[in-house]
């Protein structure tokens, strides 16, 4: 069957919801189709690894996209082809015509040897949250010491699970944070009874006949087998770029777009996790956090509407922030967090409240706001001022640049 819309959005996540709202800023009546491969309508993702673990009843993650934007939601819909000449999208047995198209296809979790199941959860969706929550009555191995892995390990521990956290790093957070914060995070996991296994690489999974899952790991030179009632894996994502690549759009760790979030095809845009865009401060990058999904989605939607209605496009100039919560520890950050860089630490209370600045080649490339809130605009201003190599000859000027009290 053939359907024709003014706007077609491929992907059903937060960037898709934001894009529909961005379209409505300029075009109150144009027809919008959102083609999502999940069965659920667009919802907030951060609560899945944060708020919902503290109180499952306190947060409603669904965004009400259709009611707010009058977009037509086509759920459980897998897009298989894009014809840029005909301006059509093929999904299952249907064809969707468009005047402007957005790729908000996000990414898919990296997997090991077993596929997803009630016992093996590659954490990404609201269904994954419910499957992980169902494991909390037993023992759970969490694979991955990054942002998602640490948040999920903390959430499961607060929900009562017996948690083992595996990280290949020398310590949890060692790649991102200064040594004092790394010790503070480890203490929090120890206090909540999490068995942290550092220097440990998960190699493969095996399902037993008695209903448990065994994680086969390499710890130094020693192979180890860990059995548990379930395994939750947070190994990062691979951007879903296949559709873009198949229709001839440039791809380089994401769908490449210009400062208007537009691909080489002026009718095709990309936003959210899948977009590789020229950040106004930090240069070409791809960002997998909620602020990028919502702000780039809304900007892309507005530019889609500008394209269709004949108005000027607006450049996307936002540098997104991100945040994380681990038990009662929390922060916001802008830019790169890499502990191998030169660090300037400015603490009001050591390892409790303060700012860490990440510098490279006499320039500022990242700001960590540890228990310091409502300061991301100040962090962006500093990044804009000192982002050029050589622009920060004296890192000492950063002390007190952002209020920590």
VENQUI-V909641 format. One record per residue. RES is the residue in one small letter. SS is DSSP state (helix for helix, strand for strand, loop for the rest). PSI is psi in degrees with one decimal (* if undefined). OMEGA is omega as a letter, one per 40 degrees, with the letter a starting at -180 (none if undefined). Layout:
res:RES ss:SS psi:PSI omega:OMEGA
res:RES ss:SS psi:PSI omega:OMEGA
//
This chain:
res:x ss:loop psi:146.9 omega:a
res:x ss:strand psi:133.2 omega:i
res:x ss:strand psi:138.9 omega:i
res:x ss:strand psi:131.7 omega:a
res:x ss:loop psi:157.7 omega:i
res:x ss:loop psi:-39.6 omega:a
res:x ss:strand psi:131.4 omega:i
res:x ss:strand psi:130.6 omega:i
res:x ss:strand psi:120.5 omega:i
res:x ss:strand psi:114.3 omega:a
res:x ss:loop psi:143.0 omega:a
res:x ss:loop psi:30.1 omega:a
res:x ss:loop psi:-156.8 omega:a
res:x ss:helix psi:-33.9 omega:i
res:x ss:helix psi:-36.9 omega:i
res:x ss:helix psi:-45.6 omega:i
res:x ss:helix psi:-46.4 omega:a
res:x ss:helix psi:-36.7 omega:i
res:x ss:helix psi:-42.6 omega:i
res:x ss:helix psi:-39.1 omega:i
res:x ss:helix psi:-36.1 omega:i
res:x ss:helix psi:-38.8 omega:i
res:x ss:helix psi:-44.6 omega:a
res:x ss:helix psi:-18.7 omega:i
res:x ss:helix psi:-33.8 omega:a
res:x ss:helix psi:-24.9 omega:a
res:x ss:loop psi:97.3 omega:a
res:x ss:loop psi:-12.5 omega:a
res:x ss:loop psi:-6.9 omega:a
res:x ss:loop psi:146.1 omega:a
res:x ss:loop psi:138.0 omega:a
res:x ss:strand psi:132.4 omega:i
res:x ss:strand psi:132.7 omega:i
res:x ss:strand psi:120.5 omega:a
res:x ss:strand psi:103.8 omega:a
res:x ss:loop psi:139.7 omega:a
res:x ss:loop psi:-14.3 omega:i
res:x ss:loop psi:160.0 omega:i
res:x ss:loop psi:-17.3 omega:a
res:x ss:loop psi:149.2 omega:i
res:x ss:loop psi:169.6 omega:a
res:x ss:loop psi:139.8 omega:a
res:x ss:strand psi:163.1 omega:i
res:x ss:loop psi:134.7 omega:i
res:x ss:loop psi:-36.4 omega:a
res:x ss:helix psi:-40.1 omega:i
res:x ss:helix psi:-21.7 omega:a
res:x ss:helix psi:-29.7 omega:i
res:x ss:helix psi:3.0 omega:a
res:x ss:loop psi:-93.9 omega:a
res:x ss:helix psi:-38.9 omega:a
res:x ss:helix psi:-23.4 omega:i
res:x ss:helix psi:-28.4 omega:i
res:x ss:helix psi:-39.9 omega:a
res:x ss:loop psi:97.9 omega:a
res:x ss:loop psi:-21.6 omega:a
res:x ss:loop psi:-3.2 omega:a
res:x ss:loop psi:-10.2 omega:a
res:x ss:loop psi:130.0 omega:i
res:x ss:loop psi:107.3 omega:a
res:x ss:loop psi:-17.4 omega:a
res:x ss:strand psi:142.0 omega:a
res:x ss:loop psi:-10.0 omega:i
res:x ss:loop psi:40.2 omega:a
res:x ss:helix psi:-47.1 omega:a
res:x ss:helix psi:-42.4 omega:i
res:x ss:helix psi:-35.6 omega:a
res:x ss:helix psi:-27.0 omega:a
res:x ss:helix psi:-7.7 omega:a
res:x ss:loop psi:23.0 omega:i
res:x ss:loop psi:146.1 omega:i
res:x ss:strand psi:118.4 omega:a
res:x ss:strand psi:123.5 omega:i
res:x ss:strand psi:96.2 omega:a
res:x ss:loop psi:165.5 omega:a
res:x ss:loop psi:41.0 omega:a
res:x ss:loop psi:120.8 omega:a
res:x ss:loop psi:116.6 omega:i
res:x ss:strand psi:130.9 omega:a
res:x ss:strand psi:-18.7 omega:a
res:x ss:strand psi:151.6 omega:i
res:x ss:strand psi:129.5 omega:i
res:x ss:strand psi:102.0 omega:a
res:x ss:loop psi:-26.3 omega:i
res:x ss:loop psi:-45.8 omega:i
res:x ss:loop psi:-10.6 omega:a
res:x ss:loop psi:57.7 omega:i
res:x ss:strand psi:154.7 omega:i
res:x ss:strand psi:132.1 omega:i
res:x ss:strand psi:129.5 omega:i
res:x ss:strand psi:116.3 omega:a
res:x ss:loop psi:-120.8 omega:a
res:x ss:loop psi:12.0 omega:a
res:x ss:strand psi:154.6 omega:i
res:x ss:strand psi:131.8 omega:a
res:x ss:strand psi:116.2 omega:i
res:x ss:strand psi:149.7 omega:a
res:x ss:loop psi:157.0 omega:i
res:x ss:loop psi:-33.0 omega:i
res:x ss:strand psi:140.1 omega:a
res:x ss:strand psi:137.1 omega:i
res:x ss:strand psi:131.1 omega:i
res:x ss:strand psi:108.0 omega:i
res:x ss:loop psi:53.8 omega:a
res:x ss:loop psi:-5.4 omega:i
res:x ss:loop psi:-140.6 omega:a
res:x ss:strand psi:172.6 omega:i
res:x ss:strand psi:145.4 omega:a
res:x ss:strand psi:143.0 omega:i
res:x ss:loop psi:140.7 omega:a
res:x ss:loop psi:161.3 omega:i
res:x ss:loop psi:-144.2 omega:a
res:x ss:loop psi:-20.8 omega:i
res:x ss:loop psi:143.7 omega:i
res:x ss:loop psi:175.2 omega:i
res:x ss:loop psi:146.6 omega:i
res:x ss:loop psi:176.2 omega:i
res:x ss:loop psi:-23.6 omega:a
res:x ss:loop psi:-18.4 omega:a
res:x ss:strand psi:111.1 omega:a
res:x ss:strand psi:115.4 omega:i
res:x ss:strand psi:105.2 omega:a
res:x ss:loop psi:120.7 omega:i
res:x ss:loop psi:-41.9 omega:a
res:x ss:loop psi:173.6 omega:i
res:x ss:helix psi:-31.6 omega:i
res:x ss:helix psi:-37.3 omega:i
res:x ss:helix psi:-39.3 omega:i
res:x ss:helix psi:-47.1 omega:a
res:x ss:helix psi:-37.6 omega:i
res:x ss:helix psi:-41.2 omega:i
res:x ss:helix psi:-40.1 omega:a
res:x ss:helix psi:-36.7 omega:a
res:x ss:helix psi:-19.2 omega:i
res:x ss:helix psi:-8.9 omega:a
res:x ss:helix psi:-13.6 omega:i
res:x ss:helix psi:-10.0 omega:a
res:x ss:loop psi:-151.8 omega:i
res:x ss:strand psi:137.4 omega:a
res:x ss:strand psi:132.9 omega:i
res:x ss:strand psi:125.6 omega:i
res:x ss:strand psi:123.5 omega:a
res:x ss:strand psi:118.3 omega:i
res:x ss:loop psi:120.8 omega:a
res:x ss:loop psi:17.9 omega:i
res:x ss:loop psi:-159.5 omega:a
res:x ss:helix psi:-51.7 omega:a
res:x ss:helix psi:-45.0 omega:a
res:x ss:helix psi:-43.7 omega:a
res:x ss:helix psi:-38.5 omega:i
res:x ss:helix psi:-42.6 omega:a
res:x ss:helix psi:-40.9 omega:i
res:x ss:helix psi:-42.0 omega:i
res:x ss:helix psi:-44.3 omega:i
res:x ss:helix psi:-45.8 omega:i
res:x ss:helix psi:-40.1 omega:i
res:x ss:helix psi:-42.4 omega:i
res:x ss:helix psi:-27.3 omega:i
res:x ss:loop psi:-1.2 omega:i
res:x ss:loop psi:1.1 omega:a
res:x ss:loop psi:153.8 omega:i
res:x ss:strand psi:107.6 omega:a
res:x ss:strand psi:134.1 omega:i
res:x ss:strand psi:124.7 omega:a
res:x ss:strand psi:124.4 omega:i
res:x ss:strand psi:129.6 omega:i
res:x ss:loop psi:139.0 omega:i
res:x ss:loop psi:-10.6 omega:a
res:x ss:loop psi:167.4 omega:i
res:x ss:loop psi:-24.3 omega:i
res:x ss:loop psi:157.7 omega:i
res:x ss:loop psi:124.4 omega:i
res:x ss:loop psi:3.9 omega:a
res:x ss:loop psi:-26.0 omega:i
res:x ss:loop psi:-23.9 omega:a
res:x ss:loop psi:-32.7 omega:a
res:x ss:loop psi:157.3 omega:i
res:x ss:loop psi:161.8 omega:a
res:x ss:helix psi:-39.8 omega:a
res:x ss:helix psi:-40.3 omega:i
res:x ss:helix psi:-37.1 omega:i
res:x ss:helix psi:-44.2 omega:i
res:x ss:helix psi:-37.2 omega:i
res:x ss:helix psi:-42.3 omega:i
res:x ss:helix psi:-44.0 omega:i
res:x ss:helix psi:-38.6 omega:i
res:x ss:helix psi:-38.2 omega:i
res:x ss:helix psi:-42.5 omega:i
res:x ss:helix psi:-41.1 omega:i
res:x ss:helix psi:-42.1 omega:a
res:x ss:helix psi:-26.6 omega:i
res:x ss:loop psi:12.8 omega:i
res:x ss:loop psi:16.5 omega:i
res:x ss:loop psi:129.2 omega:i
res:x ss:strand psi:101.6 omega:a
res:x ss:strand psi:123.6 omega:i
res:x ss:strand psi:106.5 omega:a
res:x ss:loop psi:163.5 omega:a
res:x ss:loop psi:31.7 omega:a
res:x ss:strand psi:122.9 omega:a
res:x ss:strand psi:118.8 omega:i
res:x ss:strand psi:129.6 omega:a
res:x ss:strand psi:-47.8 omega:a
res:x ss:strand psi:161.8 omega:a
res:x ss:strand psi:149.3 omega:i
res:x ss:strand psi:130.8 omega:i
res:x ss:strand psi:130.7 omega:a
res:x ss:loop psi:170.0 omega:a
res:x ss:loop psi:-11.8 omega:a
res:x ss:loop psi:12.1 omega:i
res:x ss:loop psi:2.9 omega:i
res:x ss:loop psi:169.2 omega:i
res:x ss:strand psi:135.3 omega:i
res:x ss:strand psi:129.0 omega:i
res:x ss:strand psi:117.3 omega:i
res:x ss:strand psi:121.0 omega:a
res:x ss:strand psi:162.0 omega:i
res:x ss:strand psi:118.2 omega:i
res:x ss:strand psi:96.5 omega:a
res:x ss:loop psi:-122.8 omega:i
res:x ss:loop psi:0.3 omega:a
res:x ss:strand psi:123.5 omega:i
res:x ss:strand psi:138.7 omega:a
res:x ss:strand psi:143.0 omega:i
res:x ss:strand psi:124.7 omega:a
res:x ss:strand psi:118.7 omega:i
res:x ss:strand psi:141.5 omega:i
res:x ss:strand psi:166.2 omega:i
res:x ss:loop psi:-24.8 omega:i
res:x ss:strand psi:164.5 omega:i
res:x ss:strand psi:131.3 omega:i
res:x ss:strand psi:127.0 omega:a
res:x ss:strand psi:129.6 omega:i
res:x ss:loop psi:79.5 omega:a
res:x ss:loop psi:17.2 omega:a
res:x ss:loop psi:179.7 omega:a
res:x ss:strand psi:160.4 omega:i
res:x ss:strand psi:126.3 omega:a
res:x ss:strand psi:139.0 omega:a
res:x ss:loop psi:85.3 omega:a
res:x ss:loop psi:0.6 omega:a
res:x ss:helix psi:-41.1 omega:i
res:x ss:helix psi:-46.5 omega:i
res:x ss:helix psi:-44.7 omega:a
res:x ss:helix psi:-39.2 omega:a
res:x ss:helix psi:-22.9 omega:i
res:x ss:loop psi:16.4 omega:i
res:x ss:loop psi:15.8 omega:i
res:x ss:loop psi:141.4 omega:a
res:x ss:loop psi:137.8 omega:i
res:x ss:strand psi:132.4 omega:i
res:x ss:loop psi:92.9 omega:a
res:x ss:loop psi:43.1 omega:a
res:x ss:loop psi:169.4 omega:i
res:x ss:strand psi:120.4 omega:a
res:x ss:strand psi:127.2 omega:i
res:x ss:loop psi:164.3 omega:i
res:x ss:loop psi:-168.3 omega:a
res:x ss:loop psi:-7.5 omega:i
res:x ss:loop psi:7.5 omega:a
res:x ss:loop psi:29.9 omega:a
res:x ss:strand psi:137.0 omega:i
res:x ss:loop psi:-172.1 omega:i
res:x ss:loop psi:-16.9 omega:i
res:x ss:loop psi:117.8 omega:a
res:x ss:loop psi:-10.6 omega:i
res:x ss:loop psi:-1.1 omega:a
res:x ss:strand psi:126.8 omega:a
res:x ss:strand psi:166.1 omega:i
res:x ss:strand psi:148.3 omega:a
res:x ss:loop psi:166.0 omega:i
res:x ss:helix psi:-153.0 omega:a
res:x ss:helix psi:-28.2 omega:a
res:x ss:helix psi:-11.8 omega:a
res:x ss:strand psi:129.6 omega:i
res:x ss:strand psi:110.2 omega:a
res:x ss:strand psi:159.5 omega:i
res:x ss:strand psi:96.1 omega:i
res:x ss:strand psi:137.1 omega:a
res:x ss:loop psi:-24.1 omega:a
res:x ss:loop psi:-46.1 omega:a
res:x ss:loop psi:0.8 omega:i
res:x ss:strand psi:-170.1 omega:a
res:x ss:strand psi:128.5 omega:a
res:x ss:strand psi:165.3 omega:i
res:x ss:loop psi:130.9 omega:a
res:x ss:loop psi:133.2 omega:a
res:x ss:loop psi:34.8 omega:a
res:x ss:loop psi:163.9 omega:a
res:x ss:helix psi:-37.6 omega:a
res:x ss:helix psi:-38.1 omega:i
res:x ss:helix psi:-40.7 omega:i
res:x ss:helix psi:-46.7 omega:a
res:x ss:helix psi:-42.0 omega:a
res:x ss:helix psi:-42.4 omega:i
res:x ss:helix psi:-35.0 omega:i
res:x ss:helix psi:-46.3 omega:a
res:x ss:helix psi:-41.3 omega:i
res:x ss:helix psi:-41.8 omega:i
res:x ss:helix psi:-41.8 omega:i
res:x ss:helix psi:-43.2 omega:i
res:x ss:helix psi:-39.2 omega:i
res:x ss:helix psi:-30.6 omega:i
res:x ss:helix psi:-46.1 omega:i
res:x ss:helix psi:-37.0 omega:i
res:x ss:helix psi:-39.2 omega:i
res:x ss:helix psi:-45.2 omega:a
res:x ss:helix psi:-35.9 omega:a
res:x ss:helix psi:2.2 omega:i
res:x ss:loop psi:29.2 omega:i
res:x ss:loop psi:164.9 omega:i
res:x ss:loop psi:145.0 omega:i
res:x ss:loop psi:151.3 omega:i
res:x ss:loop psi:133.4 omega:i
res:x ss:loop psi:148.0 omega:i
res:x ss:loop psi:111.8 omega:a
res:x ss:loop psi:5.7 omega:a
res:x ss:loop psi:133.3 omega:i
res:x ss:loop psi:112.5 omega:a
res:x ss:loop psi:154.1 omega:i
res:x ss:strand psi:169.1 omega:i
res:x ss:strand psi:167.6 omega:a
res:x ss:strand psi:163.0 omega:i
res:x ss:strand psi:150.9 omega:i
res:x ss:strand psi:128.8 omega:i
res:x ss:strand psi:107.0 omega:a
res:x ss:loop psi:-122.0 omega:i
res:x ss:loop psi:13.9 omega:i
res:x ss:strand psi:140.9 omega:a
res:x ss:strand psi:156.3 omega:i
res:x ss:strand psi:165.1 omega:i
res:x ss:strand psi:157.5 omega:a
res:x ss:strand psi:154.9 omega:i
res:x ss:strand psi:134.6 omega:i
res:x ss:strand psi:-152.8 omega:a
res:x ss:loop psi:134.0 omega:i
res:x ss:loop psi:101.2 omega:a
res:x ss:loop psi:112.4 omega:a
res:x ss:loop psi:-12.3 omega:i
res:x ss:loop psi:-12.7 omega:i
res:x ss:loop psi:173.9 omega:i
res:x ss:strand psi:128.9 omega:a
res:x ss:strand psi:139.8 omega:i
res:x ss:strand psi:114.9 omega:a
res:x ss:strand psi:132.1 omega:a
res:x ss:strand psi:95.4 omega:a
res:x ss:strand psi:131.6 omega:i
res:x ss:strand psi:-44.3 omega:i
res:x ss:strand psi:116.1 omega:a
res:x ss:loop psi:126.6 omega:i
res:x ss:loop psi:12.8 omega:i
res:x ss:loop psi:-45.9 omega:a
res:x ss:strand psi:119.6 omega:i
res:x ss:strand psi:-176.7 omega:a
res:x ss:strand psi:135.9 omega:i
res:x ss:strand psi:127.3 omega:i
res:x ss:strand psi:135.1 omega:a
res:x ss:strand psi:119.3 omega:a
res:x ss:strand psi:152.3 omega:a
res:x ss:strand psi:132.7 omega:i
res:x ss:loop psi:44.6 omega:i
res:x ss:loop psi:41.3 omega:i
res:x ss:strand psi:160.0 omega:i
res:x ss:strand psi:126.2 omega:a
res:x ss:strand psi:-11.0 omega:a
res:x ss:strand psi:150.9 omega:i
res:x ss:strand psi:124.0 omega:i
res:x ss:strand psi:122.3 omega:a
res:x ss:strand psi:91.3 omega:a
res:x ss:strand psi:108.9 omega:a
res:x ss:loop psi:28.7 omega:i
res:x ss:loop psi:121.1 omega:a
res:x ss:loop psi:158.6 omega:i
res:x ss:loop psi:36.4 omega:a
res:x ss:loop psi:12.5 omega:a
res:x ss:helix psi:-32.3 omega:i
res:x ss:helix psi:-40.3 omega:i
res:x ss:helix psi:-38.7 omega:i
res:x ss:helix psi:-43.0 omega:i
res:x ss:helix psi:-40.3 omega:a
res:x ss:helix psi:-40.6 omega:i
res:x ss:helix psi:-42.2 omega:i
res:x ss:helix psi:-42.6 omega:i
res:x ss:helix psi:-38.0 omega:a
res:x ss:helix psi:-37.4 omega:a
res:x ss:helix psi:21.9 omega:a
res:x ss:loop psi:-20.1 omega:a
res:x ss:loop psi:136.2 omega:i
res:x ss:loop psi:132.2 omega:a
res:x ss:loop psi:-6.1 omega:a
res:x ss:loop psi:-7.2 omega:a
res:x ss:loop psi:67.6 omega:a
res:x ss:loop psi:-27.1 omega:i
res:x ss:loop psi:94.6 omega:i
res:x ss:helix psi:-16.7 omega:i
res:x ss:helix psi:-21.1 omega:i
res:x ss:helix psi:-13.4 omega:a
res:x ss:helix psi:-20.7 omega:i
res:x ss:loop psi:124.4 omega:a
res:x ss:loop psi:0.8 omega:a
res:x ss:loop psi:-30.7 omega:i
res:x ss:loop psi:127.7 omega:a
res:x ss:loop psi:132.4 omega:a
res:x ss:loop psi:-2.2 omega:a
res:x ss:loop psi:* omega:none
//
